[in-house]
Amino acid sequence: MKDIFDHAAYNFEYGINDPHTHDVHSQKEHREGDNVVGEYTLTEADGTQRIVKYRAGPHIGFEAYVERTGHAQHPAHYGKHSKGEQGGVGGTSYVGATHWSNQGYDGYEHGH
């Protein structure tokens, strides 16, 4: 008799765009057997968007590609170091992409 857990498969997707809290994010993921592919996005507090694309499986391990798009806007400084200046926009940061992976089988079963 075949175990119903032998082959897992699913798809899901959701998104949030709350104008009151400014929470903006989404995620989608697909699993077929032991392989997972997914992506999520979110809007950072500095106004940039983070996009993470990932995949995982028994032969590739876990791999993620992280990208930030846009120009980060940092608030102007206030308080005792502001020299009496109020308001204004702070500095701008430019962002790019990062790749991270944990490749393949490491010789341990990790409970599988």
MOPAC internal coordinates of N, CA, C and O (Angstrom, degrees):
PM7 1SCF
backbone

  N    0.0000 0     0.00 0     0.00 0    0    0    0
  C    1.4527 1     0.00 0     0.00 0    1    0    0
  C    1.5326 1   108.54 1     0.00 0    2    1    0
  O    1.2310 1   120.45 1   -44.45 1    3    2    1
  N    1.2966 1   116.74 1   135.55 1    3    2    1
  C    1.4577 1   122.65 1  -178.67 1    5    3    2
  C    1.5271 1   109.81 1   -82.58 1    6    5    3
  O    1.2310 1   120.94 1   -46.29 1    7    6    5
  N    1.3172 1   115.81 1   133.71 1    7    6    5
  C    1.4673 1   122.23 1   177.89 1    9    7    6
  C    1.5279 1   108.95 1   -74.08 1   10    9    7
  O    1.2310 1   119.77 1   -45.78 1   11   10    9
  N    1.3228 1   118.05 1   134.22 1   11   10    9
  C    1.4715 1   121.17 1  -178.98 1   13   11   10
  C    1.5239 1   112.26 1   -66.88 1   14   13   11
  O    1.2310 1   119.48 1   166.06 1   15   14   13
  N    1.3405 1   118.59 1   -13.94 1   15   14   13
  C    1.4518 1   121.99 1   179.99 1   17   15   14
  C    1.5271 1   112.76 1   -94.54 1   18   17   15
  O    1.2310 1   119.94 1  -176.66 1   19   18   17
  N    1.3423 1   117.72 1     3.34 1   19   18   17
  C    1.4604 1   120.89 1  -178.66 1   21   19   18
  C    1.5238 1   112.82 1   -62.47 1   22   21   19
  O    1.2310 1   120.05 1   144.30 1   23   22   21
  N    1.3051 1   117.52 1   -35.70 1   23   22   21
  C    1.4646 1   120.45 1  -175.65 1   25   23   22
  C    1.5362 1   109.67 1  -134.84 1   26   25   23
  O    1.2310 1   121.29 1   -80.40 1   27   26   25
  N    1.3075 1   115.14 1    99.60 1   27   26   25
  C    1.4689 1   119.55 1   178.21 1   29   27   26
  C    1.5275 1   109.42 1   -83.61 1   30   29   27
  O    1.2310 1   120.52 1   -38.76 1   31   30   29
  N    1.3202 1   116.60 1   141.24 1   31   30   29
  C    1.4616 1   121.22 1   177.36 1   33   31   30
  C    1.5268 1   108.61 1  -150.99 1   34   33   31
  O    1.2310 1   120.75 1   -46.84 1   35   34   33
  N    1.3294 1   116.16 1   133.16 1   35   34   33
  C    1.4517 1   120.23 1   175.48 1   37   35   34
  C    1.5238 1   110.47 1  -160.39 1   38   37   35
  O    1.2310 1   121.09 1   -16.87 1   39   38   37
  N    1.3073 1   115.52 1   163.13 1   39   38   37
  C    1.4629 1   125.49 1   170.89 1   41   39   38
  C    1.5101 1   107.09 1  -137.29 1   42   41   39
  O    1.2310 1   119.99 1   -41.85 1   43   42   41
  N    1.3344 1   117.62 1   138.15 1   43   42   41
  C    1.4576 1   119.37 1   170.18 1   45   43   42
  C    1.5167 1   109.07 1  -147.85 1   46   45   43
  O    1.2310 1   121.74 1   -22.00 1   47   46   45
  N    1.3131 1   114.27 1   158.00 1   47   46   45
  C    1.4591 1   121.49 1   179.87 1   49   47   46
  C    1.5233 1   108.46 1  -158.10 1   50   49   47
  O    1.2310 1   120.61 1   -39.34 1   51   50   49
  N    1.3408 1   116.44 1   140.66 1   51   50   49
  C    1.4549 1   120.83 1   175.05 1   53   51   50
  C    1.5198 1   109.20 1  -154.38 1   54   53   51
  O    1.2310 1   120.94 1   -15.97 1   55   54   53
  N    1.3049 1   115.80 1   164.03 1   55   54   53
  C    1.4553 1   120.71 1   176.96 1   57   55   54
  C    1.5216 1   110.46 1  -151.85 1   58   57   55
  O    1.2310 1   120.87 1   -31.58 1   59   58   57
  N    1.3283 1   115.94 1   148.42 1   59   58   57
  C    1.4665 1   123.68 1   178.37 1   61   59   58
  C    1.5340 1   107.44 1  -125.92 1   62   61   59
  O    1.2310 1   120.67 1   -45.90 1   63   62   61
  N    1.3156 1   116.32 1   134.10 1   63   62   61
  C    1.4606 1   121.36 1   173.37 1   65   63   62
  C    1.5270 1   106.82 1  -143.72 1   66   65   63
  O    1.2310 1   120.67 1   -92.85 1   67   66   65
  N    1.3289 1   116.32 1    87.15 1   67   66   65
  C    1.4563 1   122.83 1  -174.02 1   69   67   66
  C    1.5304 1   109.75 1   -99.51 1   70   69   67
  O    1.2310 1   119.61 1   -72.87 1   71   70   69
  N    1.3334 1   118.35 1   107.13 1   71   70   69
  C    1.4629 1   119.98 1  -178.37 1   73   71   70
  C    1.5309 1   113.65 1   -67.60 1   74   73   71
  O    1.2310 1   120.13 1   157.87 1   75   74   73
  N    1.3316 1   117.36 1   -22.13 1   75   74   73
  C    1.4657 1   120.55 1  -179.60 1   77   75   74
  C    1.5302 1   111.39 1   -74.18 1   78   77   75
  O    1.2310 1   120.31 1   133.64 1   79   78   77
  N    1.3406 1   117.01 1   -46.36 1   79   78   77
  C    1.4710 1   120.93 1  -177.49 1   81   79   78
  C    1.5268 1   112.40 1   -97.27 1   82   81   79
  O    1.2310 1   120.56 1   171.31 1   83   82   81
  N    1.3225 1   116.54 1    -8.69 1   83   82   81
  C    1.4790 1   122.76 1  -176.20 1   85   83   82
  C    1.5215 1   111.98 1    64.65 1   86   85   83
  O    1.2310 1   120.38 1  -157.46 1   87   86   85
  N    1.3184 1   116.87 1    22.54 1   87   86   85
  C    1.4566 1   122.15 1   176.44 1   89   87   86
  C    1.5284 1   108.02 1   -81.16 1   90   89   87
  O    1.2310 1   120.81 1   -63.66 1   91   90   89
  N    1.3349 1   116.06 1   116.34 1   91   90   89
  C    1.4567 1   121.63 1   179.65 1   93   91   90
  C    1.5246 1   107.92 1  -131.44 1   94   93   91
  O    1.2310 1   120.47 1   -66.80 1   95   94   93
  N    1.3282 1   116.70 1   113.20 1   95   94   93
  C    1.4617 1   120.43 1   176.94 1   97   95   94
  C    1.5235 1   110.27 1  -158.46 1   98   97   95
  O    1.2310 1   121.11 1   -18.87 1   99   98   97
  N    1.3269 1   115.48 1   161.13 1   99   98   97
  C    1.4577 1   120.70 1   177.83 1  101   99   98
  C    1.5270 1   109.05 1  -152.49 1  102  101   99
  O    1.2310 1   120.74 1   -18.52 1  103  102  101
  N    1.3170 1   116.20 1   161.48 1  103  102  101
  C    1.4579 1   121.79 1   177.03 1  105  103  102
  C    1.5169 1   109.12 1  -150.85 1  106  105  103
  O    1.2310 1   121.25 1   -33.95 1  107  106  105
  N    1.3321 1   115.22 1   146.05 1  107  106  105
  C    1.4595 1   121.07 1   169.45 1  109  107  106
  C    1.5217 1   107.68 1  -143.15 1  110  109  107
  O    1.2310 1   121.55 1   -33.13 1  111  110  109
  N    1.3348 1   114.64 1   146.87 1  111  110  109
  C    1.4588 1   119.61 1  -177.08 1  113  111  110
  C    1.5184 1   109.35 1  -151.54 1  114  113  111
  O    1.2310 1   121.49 1   -33.96 1  115  114  113
  N    1.3325 1   114.76 1   146.04 1  115  114  113
  C    1.4639 1   122.42 1   178.25 1  117  115  114
  C    1.5264 1   108.33 1  -132.98 1  118  117  115
  O    1.2310 1   121.03 1   -48.24 1  119  118  117
  N    1.3227 1   115.63 1   131.76 1  119  118  117
  C    1.4660 1   120.36 1   175.69 1  121  119  118
  C    1.5104 1   108.84 1  -124.06 1  122  121  119
  O    1.2310 1   121.69 1   -44.21 1  123  122  121
  N    1.3239 1   114.37 1   135.79 1  123  122  121
  C    1.4523 1   122.18 1   174.50 1  125  123  122
  C    1.5227 1   106.57 1  -136.10 1  126  125  123
  O    1.2310 1   120.20 1   -73.41 1  127  126  125
  N    1.3288 1   117.22 1   106.59 1  127  126  125
  C    1.4582 1   121.47 1  -175.98 1  129  127  126
  C    1.5171 1   110.44 1    66.31 1  130  129  127
  O    1.2310 1   120.45 1    54.73 1  131  130  129
  N    1.3325 1   116.75 1  -125.27 1  131  130  129
  C    1.4660 1   121.41 1  -179.81 1  133  131  130
  C    1.5223 1   113.34 1   -92.79 1  134  133  131
  O    1.2310 1   119.66 1  -176.19 1  135  134  133
  N    1.3288 1   118.26 1     3.81 1  135  134  133
  C    1.4577 1   122.33 1  -176.16 1  137  135  134
  C    1.5203 1   111.39 1  -106.51 1  138  137  135
  O    1.2310 1   121.16 1   -47.98 1  139  138  137
  N    1.3375 1   115.39 1   132.02 1  139  138  137
  C    1.4598 1   122.29 1  -179.22 1  141  139  138
  C    1.5232 1   108.85 1  -125.11 1  142  141  139
  O    1.2310 1   120.73 1   -43.18 1  143  142  141
  N    1.3327 1   116.22 1   136.82 1  143  142  141
  C    1.4635 1   123.05 1   174.71 1  145  143  142
  C    1.5184 1   106.49 1  -131.65 1  146  145  143
  O    1.2310 1   120.36 1   -46.01 1  147  146  145
  N    1.3307 1   116.92 1   133.99 1  147  146  145
  C    1.4503 1   118.81 1  -179.56 1  149  147  146
  C    1.5105 1   112.95 1  -157.17 1  150  149  147
  O    1.2310 1   121.69 1    -3.57 1  151  150  149
  N    1.3162 1   114.38 1   176.43 1  151  150  149
  C    1.4595 1   122.19 1  -179.79 1  153  151  150
  C    1.5264 1   108.32 1  -156.10 1  154  153  151
  O    1.2310 1   120.87 1   -38.00 1  155  154  153
  N    1.3390 1   115.95 1   142.00 1  155  154  153
  C    1.4605 1   118.61 1   169.07 1  157  155  154
  C    1.5158 1   109.18 1  -138.57 1  158  157  155
  O    1.2310 1   121.29 1   -26.49 1  159  158  157
  N    1.3094 1   115.14 1   153.51 1  159  158  157
  C    1.4565 1   122.02 1   178.07 1  161  159  158
  C    1.5188 1   108.36 1  -132.46 1  162  161  159
  O    1.2310 1   121.25 1   -29.60 1  163  162  161
  N    1.3192 1   115.22 1   150.40 1  163  162  161
  C    1.4580 1   120.01 1   172.95 1  165  163  162
  C    1.5205 1   109.57 1  -153.50 1  166  165  163
  O    1.2310 1   121.54 1   -27.60 1  167  166  165
  N    1.3151 1   114.65 1   152.40 1  167  166  165
  C    1.4496 1   120.82 1   175.79 1  169  167  166
  C    1.5219 1   107.71 1   -93.58 1  170  169  167
  O    1.2310 1   121.17 1   -58.47 1  171  170  169
  N    1.3330 1   115.37 1   121.53 1  171  170  169
  C    1.4688 1   121.86 1  -179.24 1  173  171  170
  C    1.5332 1   109.72 1   -76.20 1  174  173  171
  O    1.2310 1   120.63 1   -16.39 1  175  174  173
  N    1.3318 1   116.40 1   163.61 1  175  174  173
  C    1.4741 1   121.88 1   179.04 1  177  175  174
  C    1.5256 1   111.93 1   -61.77 1  178  177  175
  O    1.2310 1   120.32 1   153.69 1  179  178  177
  N    1.3422 1   117.00 1   -26.31 1  179  178  177
  C    1.4667 1   119.95 1  -179.14 1  181  179  178
  C    1.5247 1   112.83 1   -85.60 1  182  181  179
  O    1.2310 1   120.02 1  -176.40 1  183  182  181
  N    1.3411 1   117.56 1     3.60 1  183  182  181
  C    1.4551 1   121.89 1   176.95 1  185  183  182
  C    1.5193 1   114.79 1    94.64 1  186  185  183
  O    1.2310 1   119.47 1   170.85 1  187  186  185
  N    1.3233 1   118.62 1    -9.15 1  187  186  185
  C    1.4569 1   120.35 1   177.59 1  189  187  186
  C    1.5213 1   109.81 1   -79.22 1  190  189  187
  O    1.2310 1   121.15 1   -15.28 1  191  190  189
  N    1.3149 1   115.40 1   164.72 1  191  190  189
  C    1.4583 1   120.33 1   176.35 1  193  191  190
  C    1.5197 1   108.75 1  -113.64 1  194  193  191
  O    1.2310 1   120.70 1   -50.58 1  195  194  193
  N    1.3292 1   116.27 1   129.42 1  195  194  193
  C    1.4667 1   122.18 1   175.76 1  197  195  194
  C    1.5260 1   107.59 1   -97.63 1  198  197  195
  O    1.2310 1   120.87 1   -50.02 1  199  198  197
  N    1.3311 1   115.95 1   129.98 1  199  198  197
  C    1.4572 1   122.65 1   177.71 1  201  199  198
  C    1.5245 1   106.70 1  -123.64 1  202  201  199
  O    1.2310 1   120.59 1   -59.19 1  203  202  201
  N    1.3181 1   116.49 1   120.81 1  203  202  201
  C    1.4583 1   121.81 1   179.84 1  205  203  202
  C    1.5226 1   108.25 1  -118.73 1  206  205  203
  O    1.2310 1   120.98 1   -59.96 1  207  206  205
  N    1.3319 1   115.73 1   120.04 1  207  206  205
  C    1.4599 1   121.73 1   174.81 1  209  207  206
  C    1.5205 1   106.52 1  -110.91 1  210  209  207
  O    1.2310 1   120.48 1   -48.65 1  211  210  209
  N    1.3282 1   116.68 1   131.35 1  211  210  209
  C    1.4552 1   119.76 1  -175.29 1  213  211  210
  C    1.5176 1   111.03 1  -139.11 1  214  213  211
  O    1.2310 1   121.94 1   -19.68 1  215  214  213
  N    1.3314 1   113.89 1   160.32 1  215  214  213
  C    1.4525 1   121.41 1   173.40 1  217  215  214
  C    1.5180 1   107.92 1  -151.26 1  218  217  215
  O    1.2310 1   121.10 1   -26.03 1  219  218  217
  N    1.3165 1   115.50 1   153.97 1  219  218  217
  C    1.4624 1   120.47 1  -179.88 1  221  219  218
  C    1.5181 1   108.98 1  -151.46 1  222  221  219
  O    1.2310 1   121.65 1   -31.51 1  223  222  221
  N    1.3137 1   114.45 1   148.49 1  223  222  221
  C    1.4515 1   120.21 1   177.91 1  225  223  222
  C    1.5103 1   110.09 1  -173.81 1  226  225  223
  O    1.2310 1   120.27 1   -12.36 1  227  226  225
  N    1.3099 1   117.09 1   167.64 1  227  226  225
  C    1.4581 1   120.47 1  -175.61 1  229  227  226
  C    1.5300 1   113.58 1   -65.82 1  230  229  227
  O    1.2310 1   119.39 1   156.46 1  231  230  229
  N    1.3178 1   118.77 1   -23.54 1  231  230  229
  C    1.4628 1   121.31 1  -178.14 1  233  231  230
  C    1.5233 1   113.39 1  -100.34 1  234  233  231
  O    1.2310 1   120.32 1   161.75 1  235  234  233
  N    1.3282 1   116.98 1   -18.25 1  235  234  233
  C    1.4745 1   119.88 1  -178.74 1  237  235  234
  C    1.5208 1   112.75 1  -111.71 1  238  237  235
  O    1.2310 1   119.90 1   171.35 1  239  238  237
  N    1.3306 1   117.80 1    -8.65 1  239  238  237
  C    1.4586 1   119.87 1  -175.30 1  241  239  238
  C    1.5195 1   109.50 1    70.23 1  242  241  239
  O    1.2310 1   120.42 1    37.47 1  243  242  241
  N    1.3359 1   116.81 1  -142.53 1  243  242  241
  C    1.4648 1   121.93 1   178.00 1  245  243  242
  C    1.5138 1   107.97 1  -114.86 1  246  245  243
  O    1.2310 1   120.68 1   -43.82 1  247  246  245
  N    1.3120 1   116.30 1   136.18 1  247  246  245
  C    1.4526 1   121.49 1  -179.93 1  249  247  246
  C    1.5210 1   108.66 1  -139.11 1  250  249  247
  O    1.2310 1   120.88 1   -47.57 1  251  250  249
  N    1.3309 1   115.93 1   132.43 1  251  250  249
  C    1.4662 1   120.46 1   179.45 1  253  251  250
  C    1.5247 1   109.65 1  -134.13 1  254  253  251
  O    1.2310 1   121.15 1   -37.51 1  255  254  253
  N    1.3044 1   115.40 1   142.49 1  255  254  253
  C    1.4534 1   123.03 1   174.64 1  257  255  254
  C    1.5242 1   105.83 1  -119.16 1  258  257  255
  O    1.2310 1   120.47 1   -61.42 1  259  258  257
  N    1.3246 1   116.70 1   118.58 1  259  258  257
  C    1.4650 1   121.83 1  -176.21 1  261  259  258
  C    1.5127 1   108.34 1  -112.09 1  262  261  259
  O    1.2310 1   120.99 1   -52.50 1  263  262  261
  N    1.3203 1   115.71 1   127.50 1  263  262  261
  C    1.4618 1   121.56 1   179.53 1  265  263  262
  C    1.5268 1   108.83 1  -129.13 1  266  265  263
  O    1.2310 1   120.81 1   -41.12 1  267  266  265
  N    1.3150 1   116.06 1   138.88 1  267  266  265
  C    1.4615 1   121.12 1   172.54 1  269  267  266
  C    1.5146 1   107.17 1  -118.28 1  270  269  267
  O    1.2310 1   120.77 1   -49.00 1  271  270  269
  N    1.3186 1   116.13 1   131.00 1  271  270  269
  C    1.4523 1   120.81 1  -179.68 1  273  271  270
  C    1.5252 1   109.32 1  -116.97 1  274  273  271
  O    1.2310 1   121.16 1   -24.98 1  275  274  273
  N    1.3053 1   115.39 1   155.02 1  275  274  273
  C    1.4557 1   120.96 1   178.20 1  277  275  274
  C    1.5119 1   112.12 1    99.50 1  278  277  275
  O    1.2310 1   121.14 1     1.84 1  279  278  277
  N    1.2928 1   115.43 1  -178.16 1  279  278  277
  C    1.4625 1   123.14 1   179.67 1  281  279  278
  C    1.5225 1   107.86 1  -115.24 1  282  281  279
  O    1.2310 1   120.80 1   -60.04 1  283  282  281
  N    1.3205 1   116.07 1   119.96 1  283  282  281
  C    1.4640 1   120.99 1  -178.87 1  285  283  282
  C    1.5219 1   109.77 1   -69.98 1  286  285  283
  O    1.2310 1   120.73 1   -48.63 1  287  286  285
  N    1.3063 1   116.20 1   131.37 1  287  286  285
  C    1.4554 1   121.98 1   176.73 1  289  287  286
  C    1.5223 1   108.31 1  -109.75 1  290  289  287
  O    1.2310 1   121.02 1   -62.82 1  291  290  289
  N    1.3298 1   115.66 1   117.18 1  291  290  289
  C    1.4553 1   121.49 1  -179.21 1  293  291  290
  C    1.5264 1   108.50 1  -101.82 1  294  293  291
  O    1.2310 1   120.12 1   -41.49 1  295  294  293
  N    1.3285 1   117.39 1   138.51 1  295  294  293
  C    1.4704 1   119.38 1  -178.95 1  297  295  294
  C    1.5231 1   111.87 1   -67.39 1  298  297  295
  O    1.2310 1   121.58 1   -26.21 1  299  298  297
  N    1.3210 1   114.59 1   153.79 1  299  298  297
  C    1.4696 1   119.97 1   175.39 1  301  299  298
  C    1.5251 1   108.26 1   -66.69 1  302  301  299
  O    1.2310 1   120.31 1   -26.23 1  303  302  301
  N    1.3261 1   117.01 1   153.77 1  303  302  301
  C    1.4581 1   121.74 1  -179.33 1  305  303  302
  C    1.5275 1   110.43 1   -79.80 1  306  305  303
  O    1.2310 1   121.37 1   -37.04 1  307  306  305
  N    1.3207 1   114.98 1   142.96 1  307  306  305
  C    1.4550 1   122.36 1   177.71 1  309  307  306
  C    1.5180 1   108.87 1  -123.40 1  310  309  307
  O    1.2310 1   120.24 1   -14.93 1  311  310  309
  N    1.3132 1   117.14 1   165.07 1  311  310  309
  C    1.4542 1   120.77 1   175.00 1  313  311  310
  C    1.5077 1   112.39 1   101.48 1  314  313  311
  O    1.2310 1   120.40 1    23.48 1  315  314  313
  N    1.3266 1   116.83 1  -156.52 1  315  314  313
  C    1.4554 1   121.24 1  -170.67 1  317  315  314
  C    1.5255 1   113.65 1   -67.84 1  318  317  315
  O    1.2310 1   119.41 1   161.61 1  319  318  317
  N    1.3336 1   118.72 1   -18.39 1  319  318  317
  C    1.4636 1   120.47 1  -179.56 1  321  319  318
  C    1.5268 1   112.46 1   -96.27 1  322  321  319
  O    1.2310 1   119.58 1  -176.86 1  323  322  321
  N    1.3318 1   118.41 1     3.14 1  323  322  321
  C    1.4538 1   120.44 1  -174.69 1  325  323  322
  C    1.5249 1   113.15 1   -87.11 1  326  325  323
  O    1.2310 1   119.30 1   176.53 1  327  326  325
  N    1.3298 1   118.95 1    -3.47 1  327  326  325
  C    1.4677 1   123.94 1   179.42 1  329  327  326
  C    1.5308 1   111.84 1    55.91 1  330  329  327
  O    1.2310 1   120.99 1  -144.63 1  331  330  329
  N    1.3423 1   115.71 1    35.37 1  331  330  329
  C    1.4532 1   120.63 1   176.09 1  333  331  330
  C    1.5119 1   115.39 1    81.14 1  334  333  331
  O    1.2310 1   119.68 1   175.69 1  335  334  333
  N    1.3201 1   118.22 1    -4.31 1  335  334  333
  C    1.4545 1   120.52 1  -179.73 1  337  335  334
  C    1.5253 1   109.38 1   -79.47 1  338  337  335
  O    1.2310 1   120.65 1   -37.56 1  339  338  337
  N    1.2923 1   116.36 1   142.44 1  339  338  337
  C    1.4591 1   122.04 1   179.27 1  341  339  338
  C    1.5218 1   109.19 1  -124.91 1  342  341  339
  O    1.2310 1   120.65 1   -29.42 1  343  342  341
  N    1.3360 1   116.37 1   150.58 1  343  342  341
  C    1.4580 1   121.24 1   173.48 1  345  343  342
  C    1.5122 1   112.70 1    72.40 1  346  345  343
  O    1.2310 1   121.84 1    13.20 1  347  346  345
  N    1.3113 1   114.09 1  -166.80 1  347  346  345
  C    1.4528 1   119.74 1   179.37 1  349  347  346
  C    1.5162 1   111.99 1    90.65 1  350  349  347
  O    1.2310 1   122.05 1    -5.64 1  351  350  349
  N    1.3025 1   113.68 1   174.36 1  351  350  349
  C    1.4560 1   121.21 1  -179.68 1  353  351  350
  C    1.5074 1   108.14 1  -109.77 1  354  353  351
  O    1.2310 1   120.24 1   -40.26 1  355  354  353
  N    1.3008 1   117.15 1   139.74 1  355  354  353
  C    1.4556 1   121.18 1   178.79 1  357  355  354
  C    1.5141 1   111.57 1   -79.07 1  358  357  355
  O    1.2310 1   120.77 1    26.00 1  359  358  357
  N    1.3099 1   116.14 1  -154.00 1  359  358  357
  C    1.4560 1   121.65 1  -176.27 1  361  359  358
  C    1.5147 1   113.29 1   -77.24 1  362  361  359
  O    1.2310 1   121.32 1    -8.34 1  363  362  361
  N    1.3124 1   115.08 1   171.66 1  363  362  361
  C    1.4571 1   122.91 1   178.19 1  365  363  362
  C    1.5129 1   108.63 1  -119.76 1  366  365  363
  O    1.2310 1   120.21 1   -42.70 1  367  366  365
  N    1.3264 1   117.21 1   137.30 1  367  366  365
  C    1.4529 1   122.54 1   175.32 1  369  367  366
  C    1.5160 1   108.66 1  -114.11 1  370  369  367
  O    1.2310 1   121.12 1   -33.12 1  371  370  369
  N    1.3034 1   115.47 1   146.88 1  371  370  369
  C    1.4578 1   120.87 1   176.04 1  373  371  370
  C    1.5170 1   107.55 1  -110.94 1  374  373  371
  O    1.2310 1   120.70 1   -46.01 1  375  374  373
  N    1.3222 1   116.27 1   133.99 1  375  374  373
  C    1.4501 1   120.94 1  -171.75 1  377  375  374
  C    1.5158 1   110.57 1  -122.47 1  378  377  375
  O    1.2310 1   120.86 1   -16.08 1  379  378  377
  N    1.3286 1   115.95 1   163.92 1  379  378  377
  C    1.4566 1   120.50 1  -177.59 1  381  379  378
  C    1.4995 1   112.70 1  -140.70 1  382  381  379
  O    1.2310 1   120.55 1    44.69 1  383  382  381
  N    1.3276 1   116.55 1  -135.31 1  383  382  381
  C    1.4580 1   121.84 1  -172.73 1  385  383  382
  C    1.5258 1   111.03 1  -126.90 1  386  385  383
  O    1.2310 1   121.32 1   -27.49 1  387  386  385
  N    1.3331 1   115.09 1   152.51 1  387  386  385
  C    1.4622 1   123.25 1   177.37 1  389  387  386
  C    1.5157 1   107.87 1  -134.08 1  390  389  387
  O    1.2310 1   120.54 1   -36.66 1  391  390  389
  N    1.3047 1   116.56 1   143.34 1  391  390  389
  C    1.4602 1   121.06 1   177.47 1  393  391  390
  C    1.5312 1   108.02 1  -120.88 1  394  393  391
  O    1.2310 1   120.16 1   -45.47 1  395  394  393
  N    1.3180 1   117.29 1   134.53 1  395  394  393
  C    1.4557 1   121.62 1   179.39 1  397  395  394
  C    1.5114 1   108.55 1  -136.57 1  398  397  395
  O    1.2310 1   120.69 1   -40.60 1  399  398  397
  N    1.3270 1   116.28 1   139.40 1  399  398  397
  C    1.4626 1   118.11 1   175.97 1  401  399  398
  C    1.5214 1   111.12 1  -151.61 1  402  401  399
  O    1.2310 1   121.51 1   -26.40 1  403  402  401
  N    1.2999 1   114.72 1   153.60 1  403  402  401
  C    1.4526 1   124.25 1   171.64 1  405  403  402
  C    1.5195 1   103.96 1  -123.50 1  406  405  403
  O    1.2310 1   120.50 1   -82.20 1  407  406  405
  N    1.3076 1   116.66 1    97.80 1  407  406  405
  C    1.4574 1   121.08 1  -167.53 1  409  407  406
  C    1.5164 1   113.68 1   -82.49 1  410  409  407
  O    1.2310 1   121.43 1   -53.84 1  411  410  409
  N    1.3239 1   114.88 1   126.16 1  411  410  409
  C    1.4371 1   123.95 1   161.96 1  413  411  410
  C    1.5110 1   119.52 1    63.25 1  414  413  411
  O    1.2310 1   122.20 1     9.07 1  415  414  413
  N    1.2838 1   113.38 1  -170.93 1  415  414  413
  C    1.4495 1   124.40 1  -174.67 1  417  415  414
  C    1.5256 1   110.57 1   -71.05 1  418  417  415
  O    1.2310 1   120.22 1   -50.80 1  419  418  417
  N    1.3385 1   117.18 1   129.20 1  419  418  417
  C    1.4642 1   121.17 1  -177.60 1  421  419  418
  C    1.5278 1   113.10 1  -106.06 1  422  421  419
  O    1.2310 1   120.16 1  -172.11 1  423  422  421
  N    1.3445 1   117.30 1     7.89 1  423  422  421
  C    1.4597 1   120.59 1   178.82 1  425  423  422
  C    1.5175 1   113.88 1    92.48 1  426  425  423
  O    1.2310 1   120.16 1   174.11 1  427  426  425
  N    1.3371 1   117.30 1    -5.89 1  427  426  425
  C    1.4622 1   121.47 1   179.30 1  429  427  426
  C    1.5233 1   108.86 1  -111.97 1  430  429  427
  O    1.2310 1   121.06 1   -36.95 1  431  430  429
  N    1.3025 1   115.57 1   143.05 1  431  430  429
  C    1.4523 1   120.01 1  -178.17 1  433  431  430
  C    1.5403 1   113.18 1   -84.68 1  434  433  431
  O    1.2310 1   119.12 1   160.95 1  435  434  433
  N    1.3208 1   119.28 1   -19.05 1  435  434  433
  C    1.4673 1   124.47 1   178.71 1  437  435  434
  C    1.5327 1   111.78 1    51.66 1  438  437  435
  O    1.2310 1   120.82 1  -140.32 1  439  438  437
  N    1.3235 1   116.05 1    39.68 1  439  438  437
  C    1.4643 1   119.57 1   175.67 1  441  439  438
  C    1.5123 1   115.10 1    82.59 1  442  441  439
  O    1.2310 1   119.42 1  -174.33 1  443  442  441
  N    1.3108 1   118.71 1     5.67 1  443  442  441
  C    1.4795 1   120.94 1  -179.24 1  445  443  442
  C    1.5037 1   110.92 1   -91.86 1  446  445  443
  O    1.2310 1   120.10 1   180.00 1  447  446  445

